[in-house]
Structure formats: structure tokens, C-alpha cells
């Protein structure tokens, strides 16, 4: 529990760098938008692609089908709770705020922070690969259902290919295509890591480009938080969405997990993902596609503050129910 709290505090230190940069005006406001594009188009896709290729074979991917499916279930629980709750809490707010509220319930920090927490557990890099695999489900919903929820744009069959062309989705499916091709010639991750050119390439993608995902997302979030008016942080609406995101939704997911025939590692990964605070990528999405930036930024801060307490307690509850 103590180690988890330390890891979460490390995220706060990186967010603090962004807050300081904004307060001191080290960069223009437009810089955070450009950094968001770099995060979504380069750093994060590099992490997803390399994490899967470093740890999985095609057969291993098929054996762990429950990971992306379970991630879809976690999002479905959050989306459903948000759909009901927004009719009570945000009926009279502007459309961007209503959409941001619903998005905050549906989509959490299912990748950036879980990767950091799992990497510090006995699961190590294998756990990172498991989280990366869950993102096949989470990211598919993020850039379809989540994108629709956040922007209010209708998803038509004609526009679906464009949504699937988002870099994170392309990275995930490119990794799957690569696994299929490698399987056909009998090459597994151990061969890739034994051959120096491919090892150096994957290490570069994973360690240097992919490794920039967490600090970049935290700094972008901090830069937006640094521009917030403090009056918008602890409003009744913020307290409501924080309670839903950090207590109600994880409690439902953990109760369901305790009833399913999962391995201890799978249950741990799903539990960590369900307990995560608001998606920091929401700020980047608001920057790039338009949205209620103050509400999303305040929600991220409040849910990350809450997770210092709720994540260790939630993991303890998960282990007790196992």
C-alpha cells in the first residue's frame, strides 16, 4: 500500500512540473496543445506497439483474450453509471460540461498510471504487457464510444474508418498484424530480443519514445491545471464526479471481479485499472478536439488526489475478496 502511494505521488511531482511551467509562463499556452499532439501521435503509440511485441506471441495473444474483453467491461460499467448519473447532476449545465461529466465516468487513466503502478509490482514488465493488451479494448472504446461521448459527434459507419485511423488504435492493430506475420515465419519475442537490430529498435520505442508517455501526459495535465481558477476545483459537481469515478464505479467492478474465474494476475491488473483516476488524455483531447478544459482539468486533479487513498484501499479490498 505504501509503495502504491509513493508511485502516485511521483505522478503528482510530474504534474507539479507542468503547474510550475504554466505559473511561471515558461511556455506559451499553444505549447501544451502541440505537446498533446506529440503525446497522442508518437509517444503513446510507441509504448503500445513495443510493449506487445516485446512480450507476446500470436498464441499468447489469443490465450489472453480476456484482457481486452475485461477492459471493455470496465468501460461499460463506467459509461452506464455516468449515463444514469448525468441525468441527476448535470441536467442544467452546458452540453460540453455534460459530455465531460459522462466521459469522466466512462474513461479513466487506464494506461498511463496503471503501467507505472504495475511496473513497480512483482508482475514487472509482464504486467506492463498485460496492461498494454487491455488497451486494445480500452483504446478501441476511447476512440469510438469515448470520442463520441466527449465531443458529441455521431459515429457513422462512414466515419468509423477515420476514427480507427487514430495513432493509438493504429499502433495496437499494427502490433497484432506484426504478430501474425512473425507467427507465420516462426519468430517469437525471444528471437526479436536476441537479434540486435530488432532489440535496439524495440528498446528505443519502449524505453525512450514510449517512456515519455507518462511524464508528458502528466506535464500537459499540470500545465492546464496551472491555468485553473481555484474556485473551480472543489465544487459540488466535482465532488460528485470524483465520488463516482473513485468509489462507486470501482466498487461495482471489484465486486464483479471477485465472482469471475480469473487468474490472480488478471484480477490484479483489472483491479488496478478500475481504481484509476480520471483520464489525463482528456486534457489532450479537449486541447485537440475542443471541450470543457477547466472541468476536465479539475476532475483530473481531484480524482488523482482521491486516488492516494482509494487506490491502496481498493487493492486491499480486492486481495481480501480473492
N, C-alpha and C positions, 0 to 999 in steps of 0.2 A: 504494500500500500504506500509506504514511504517513497519507494523508488518511482512509482507512478506519479506521485505528486511532484517529485523533482523534475521528471520529464515534462510535465505540463508547465511547470514554472520556467523551464528552458524555452518553451514556445513563447511564454509571456515576455521573456527577455528579448526575443527577436521582434515581437510586436512592439516592444518599447523602443527599439531602434527606429522603426517606422514612425512612431509617435514623435520622437525627438526630431527626426528629419523634417516632419511636417511643421512642428512648432518653431523650429529654427529656420525654416524656409530654405533648406539646403537645395531643394529641387523645386521646379515648377509643378503646379497641380497636374499638368498634362503628363508629367513623367510617370506617375502611378498608372495611368492608362496604358502607356507604352510598355511598362514593366508587366502589366497584366497580360498583355498580348504575348509577350515573351514567355511568360509562365504557361499560358494555355496552349501555345503553339510549339514550344520547344522543350522546356524543362520537364513538365509533367508527362507528355507523350514519351520522352526518352526513358523516364523511370518505368513506366508501364511496360514498354516494349522489352527493355533489357531484363527486368525482373522475371518476366515469364520465360524468356529464352534461357536464362541462367539456371532455372530450377525445374522446368517441366519438359516432359516428352509428350507426344500426342496421346499415348495411352494414359499417362499420368493426368493429363488434362481431362480426359474422359472419365477417369476414376473419381475426379474431384468435381463433378458436375454440380454437386450440392452447393458449392461455394457461391457461384454466381446466382443460382436459383434462390438460395437463402438471402443473399443481398437484396434481390428483388422483393422478397417477402418483407424485409425490414423497411424498405422504402414504402411499400404498400401500406404497412401499419401506420407510418408517419403521415402519409398522404391522406389516409382515411380519417385519422384523428384531426388533422388540420382542416379537412373539408367540413367536418361537423363543427369544430371549434370556431371557425371564422364566421359562422352564422350567429354566434353569440357575442364575440369580442370585436369584430371589425366591420360590422354591417354598415356603420355610418362613416367609415373612413374612405379616403380616396382609393380608386382602383389600384394604383401602384402599391399602396400600403397593404391592401387586402391580398394582393398577389404575393407580396413579400412575406406576409404572415404565413400564408399557406405553404409557400416554398420553404420557409424556415422549419416548419413541422415535417415536411416530406424529406428534405435533403439535409444531411448533416455532414460533418467533416469525416466522410467515410474512407478517405485515403491518406491525406497528409499526416494528420496526427496519429491515426492507428498504426501507420507504418513506423513512426518514431517510437511509439509505445511497444509494439510487438518486437521491434528490433532489440529492445532492451530486456526482453524476457528470454527464458530458455529456448523458445522457438527460434530466435535469431533470424537469419536470412531466410530460412524455410518459412517462417511466419510472415516475413515481408512478401514472399512469393504467393502465399495463401491470400494475403490482403490484396495483392495485385490481381489475383484471379477473381476475387469477389467483385472487383471493379468492372469486370465485363458486364455483370448485371447492373451494378450501381451507375456506371457511366452511361450505359445504354438508356437507362431511365432518366439520368440527369439531362442528357441532350435531346430527349424526346418529351417525356411527361414533365420533367422538371423545367425544361426550357419553356414548354407551353404554360406551365403554372406561373413561372416568373414573369414572362413577357406578355401573356395573354394572347399570343398569336396562335391561331388554329393550326393544327398539324394535318395537312392533306397528304394523300398518297404522292402527289406530285412534288411536294416539298420534303418528303421523307429522305430521299437520297441526299439532299443538301444538308439536312441535319446530321446524317450519318457520316458526312464528309468532315465533321469537326475533327481536329487533330487528335484528341484523346481517343475517340472511337476508332479512327483510322489506325492509330498505334496498336490498339488492342487486337483488331482483326488482322492487321499485318503480322503480328506475332503468331496468331493462330495459323495463318497461311504459311508462314515460315516453318512452323512445327510440322505441318502436313508435308511440306517439301522435304524437310530433313528426315522425317519418318520414312519416306519413300526410298531414301538412299541409306537408311540405317544409321543416321547420325543423331546422337543424343547430346544433352548438355555437357556431359563429361568430355565428349570429343571436342565440342566448341571451346571449352575452357582449357583443353590440352593443346590446342592449336593456337600459337601465339598471336597471329593477326586477328582472329575472331575474339580471343580472350581480351586483347587490348581494346578492341572496338567495343565489346560489351561492357568492360570495366569503365571505359570512358563515358559511355551512355549512362551507366548506372551510378557511378561514383561522382562524376564531375557535372554532367548535364542534369541527370536525374536527381543528384544530391542537392541541386539548387532549388528543387521544388519547395521544400519545407521553409527554408529561410525567406525565399522570395514571396511566397504566399503570405507569410507572417508579416513581412515588412510592408507589403502592399496594404494589408489589413490595417497595420499600425498607422500608415500614412493617412488613411481615411479616418481612422479614429482620432488622429491628432487634429483634424479639422472640425470635429464634432462640437456642438454646444452641449455642455454637461447636463443641461436641463432635459435632454432627450434620452438620457441613459437609463434612468430608473423610473420610468412611467408605469402606470398600471398595465398598459398593453405590453410593455417589455417584460414585466414580471409574469404576465400570463403566458407569453410565448416561451419564456425561459422555463417555467414550470412544466409546460407540455413537452418541450424538447428534451429536458434533462431528467425529468422524473416520470411523467405519465407514459410517454412512448417507450422508454427503455424498460419500464416495469412490465408493460404488456409483452414486449419481445422476450425478456428474460423468463417470464412465466411460460411462454410457448416453448422456448429453448429447453427448459427443464423437462418437457414432455416428449421431445423428439429423440429418435435413436441416432445421436451424433457422436463422433469421437470427441474425447476431451479437447483436442487441439481445435477442432472445428467449432465446438461450443465456445471456447475461449475467444477465438477470432470473431465470431458473430457477436458475442457479448461486448467485446471492446468496441466494435463498430456501432452497435446500438447505443452505447453510452456516450458517444462522441457529441461535442457541442456543435453549434451551427457551422455550416459550410463556409469556410473562408473564401472559397471560389465565388461565393455570392457577390462579394465586393467587386471582383474582377468582371463578373457577368453584368453587374449594374454599370460598371465603367464602360464596358464594350457595347452592351445592348440596350442600355437605359433601364432605370429602375429607381426605387426609393433607397438611395445610398445611405442617408442618415439612419433609417430604420434598420437596414441590413447590418450596417457597421455597429450600431449599438447592440443589436441582438447578438452579434458575434462576441463582443466584449463581455456582455452579461452571461452568456452561456459558457464562455471559457472561464470566467470567474467561478461560476457554479460548479464546473466540472472538477475543480481542485478537490471538492468534497464528494461530489456524486459519483465520479468515476471509480475511486478506490472503494467506496461503499457498494457500488453496483457490482464490481468484480468480486468482492467478498460475498455478496448475496448469491451471485452466480455459482461460486465454488460451493457454497453451503447447500444449494439446491441440487448439485450434481449427484 
